[in-house]
């Protein structure tokens, strides 16, 4: 996976989101079964020939640029300090800005931490000596306090759709554990700063292949590098209430509920963020999901170290017509196999089979499971 993910959210949904948002990140393969070469191999290069069992589609043209070595996905995320905030108690929430001078060059992906320095009223400038780390409201760091005697103040990151520019506006609120604002005396002498995980907003969309080639930061690269593809489009979170309820409903489904065709299609559609932003992509995605014609799941047993282990076997019948090639069908199966594997319980496993309804060709992912078999 590429993007940071909340620890309290199931990793299976992370795979689905990145499949829809960054399908190119799955275009990698490992070469297995090749004979290893000795360190003192006398030649400086060799030829690797790949033989395909089926003819490639007519529109697929392979050349020297189709396969690249030493490639890895890169994400436009970096740490950045927010503009200081003075929570004087006059507002319920305060603007959270990455940069006042260059608002078009920064956007907030996540708030990593919030801290403050106490500033005496007579100080015109400068930081105080007492540094305080503020706990997050949506965390497990809440302290037990009596109602009416609350002293601990939490921060809460809030977003809403911007009316001035594309994307979202960010604010931070300071509240007690019950959601009520604190007494101004608890925050009015504090100068609050936040450590942010930021992006460069829309600027990466202006880059072309080869433009990302300059090392920055404290540790310069030891080898030259450049991007071989264009950066993907920025996709902002959807704040529509119906979408949020669909997301919550999907996360409440248990493992067995996911093994029904309608539930699986609804989950995939919920995490199709590009389809939400672009109607044309939504139509193509809908056709591909509707191509899942049938889904069957049954319990199966297999021997593991002489002991029978119970697992589940799922078979999907997919019509390949909406897909560009069989490779897209295979990629969907590989992602679903990983998704089901992350849901497999301890001491169990999941077996997935996908059948092409036109050619009756099938692909299998066996012994899939993320937990140890007991």
MOWORA-V871870 format. One record per backbone hydrogen bond with DSSP energy under -0.5 kcal/mol. NH is the residue of the N-H (numbers start at 0). CO is the residue of the C=O. If there is no record, write none. Layout:
BEGIN
NH|CO, NH|CO
END
This chain:
BEGIN
8|5, 12|9, 13|9, 14|10, 15|11, 16|12, 17|13, 18|14, 19|15, 20|16, 21|17, 24|21, 25|22, 26|23, 27|25, 31|29, 40|37, 48|46, 49|47, 50|48, 51|49, 59|56, 60|58, 61|59, 65|62, 66|62, 76|74, 77|197, 79|195, 81|193, 82|96, 84|191, 86|84, 87|85, 93|171, 95|169, 96|94, 102|99, 104|101, 105|101, 105|102, 106|198, 108|106, 108|196, 109|196, 111|109, 111|194, 112|194, 113|133, 114|192, 115|131, 116|190, 117|129, 118|188, 122|119, 130|128, 131|115, 133|113, 133|131, 134|152, 136|154, 138|136, 144|142, 148|145, 153|174, 154|134, 155|172, 157|170, 159|168, 161|166, 168|159, 170|157, 171|93, 172|155, 173|91, 174|153, 174|172, 175|179, 178|175, 181|173, 185|182, 186|183, 187|183, 189|186, 190|116, 191|84, 191|189, 192|114, 194|112, 195|79, 195|193, 196|109, 197|77, 197|195, 198|106, 202|199, 204|201, 205|202, 206|203, 209|226, 210|207, 212|210, 219|217, 235|233, 238|236, 243|239, 244|240, 245|241, 246|242, 247|243, 248|244, 249|245, 250|246, 251|247, 251|248, 252|249, 257|253, 258|255, 259|256, 263|259, 264|260, 265|261, 266|262, 267|263, 268|264, 269|265, 270|266, 271|268, 272|270, 275|271, 276|272, 277|273, 281|277, 282|278, 283|279, 284|280, 285|281, 286|282, 287|283, 288|284, 289|285, 290|286, 291|288, 292|290, 292|316, 293|316, 295|314, 297|312, 299|310, 301|308, 303|306, 306|303, 308|301, 310|299, 311|348, 312|297, 313|350, 314|295, 315|352, 316|293, 317|315, 317|354, 318|290, 319|317, 321|318, 322|319, 327|324, 328|324, 329|325, 330|326, 331|327, 332|328, 333|329, 334|330, 335|331, 336|332, 337|333, 338|334, 339|335, 340|336, 341|337, 342|338, 342|339, 343|339, 346|371, 347|344, 349|367, 350|311, 351|364, 352|313, 353|362, 354|315, 355|360, 356|317, 356|354, 359|355, 362|353, 364|351, 367|349, 368|366, 369|340
END
